[in-house]
Amino acid sequence: MAQNRPDRNAGTRGAFEKARAQILRTQTHCGICGKPVDFSYTYPHPLSPTVDHIIPVSKGGHPTDLDNLQLAHRCCNRAKGDRLATAPSPANEEESVISNRVLPLSMDWKKYKS
């Protein structure tokens, strides 16, 4: 049976666009890599600004909650995908959630030319 996800409900797109506009107005640094976001870049440039779901919707995160959204570079958001960064805890060897800022980038996108 199909899972009932909040992002598939009617009316969610408008709420997401409103939240997206607020994130783009109020944040200046990528929530994944921590570097400043240059708003002069536009899609499809890899360093263009996007809005990332901290907890992916497919993993139970809310699609429009401001606490679940962060500003990100397009390339950082694509590298993160729908994963949560996890690492084993030294105390009990179970996995614990760690910051998204430790994800590696595949290349230096500042040298990218389209």
C-alpha positions in Angstrom: 0.0 0.0 0.0 1.3 3.5 -0.8 2.6 5.6 2.0 0.7 8.9 2.7 3.4 11.6 2.4 2.7 15.2 3.2 4.4 16.5 0.1 1.8 14.7 -2.0 -1.2 16.4 -0.4 -3.0 19.2 -2.3 -1.9 22.7 -1.4 1.6 21.8 -0.2 3.4 23.4 -3.2 2.2 26.9 -2.4 3.2 26.5 1.3 6.7 25.2 0.1 7.2 28.1 -2.2 6.3 30.6 0.6 8.8 28.8 2.9 11.4 28.7 0.1 11.1 32.4 -0.4 11.6 33.1 3.3 14.7 30.8 3.4 16.2 32.6 0.3 15.6 36.0 2.0 17.0 35.2 5.4 19.9 32.7 5.0 23.3 33.4 3.3 25.4 30.3 3.9 25.0 26.7 2.7 23.7 24.5 5.4 25.6 21.5 4.1 29.2 22.8 3.4 29.0 26.0 5.4 30.3 28.3 2.7 28.6 31.5 1.5 26.0 31.2 -1.3 26.3 33.5 -4.3 22.8 34.6 -5.3 24.0 35.9 -8.7 24.3 32.3 -10.0 21.1 30.8 -11.5 20.0 27.3 -12.3 21.6 25.1 -13.7 24.9 26.4 -12.3 26.2 24.0 -9.6 26.7 26.8 -7.1 23.2 28.3 -7.6 21.1 28.6 -4.4 18.5 25.9 -3.6 16.5 24.9 -0.6 17.4 21.6 1.0 15.2 19.4 3.3 17.4 18.6 6.4 15.4 15.5 7.0 14.4 14.2 3.6 10.6 14.0 3.0 11.2 10.3 2.0 12.6 9.7 5.5 9.7 11.4 7.3 10.7 15.1 7.2 8.1 17.7 6.8 8.1 19.3 3.3 7.2 22.9 4.4 8.4 23.3 8.0 10.9 26.1 8.2 12.9 24.1 10.8 13.4 21.3 8.2 14.6 23.6 5.4 18.0 25.2 4.8 19.8 27.1 2.1 22.3 25.0 0.1 24.3 25.1 -3.1 22.8 23.0 -5.8 25.8 20.7 -6.0 25.8 20.2 -2.2 22.1 19.4 -2.3 22.5 16.9 -5.1 25.5 15.2 -3.4 23.4 14.8 -0.2 20.4 13.4 -2.0 17.8 11.8 0.2 20.4 10.6 2.8 21.1 11.5 6.4 24.8 11.6 7.3 25.4 9.0 9.9 28.5 7.7 11.8 29.0 5.0 14.4 29.0 6.2 18.0 32.1 5.3 19.9 30.2 4.5 23.1 27.7 1.9 21.9 28.6 1.3 18.2 25.1 2.3 17.1 24.6 4.9 14.3 23.9 8.5 15.3 23.0 11.4 13.1 25.9 13.9 12.5 26.0 17.2 10.7 25.5 17.4 6.9 28.7 19.6 6.8 30.9 16.6 6.7 29.8 15.4 3.2 32.6 15.5 0.6 32.2 17.4 -2.6 33.2 15.7 -5.9 35.0 18.6 -7.4 35.8 22.3 -7.0 32.7 23.9 -8.7 34.2 27.4 -8.6 36.3 26.5 -11.6 33.2 25.2 -13.5 32.5 26.8 -16.9 29.4 26.0 -18.8 
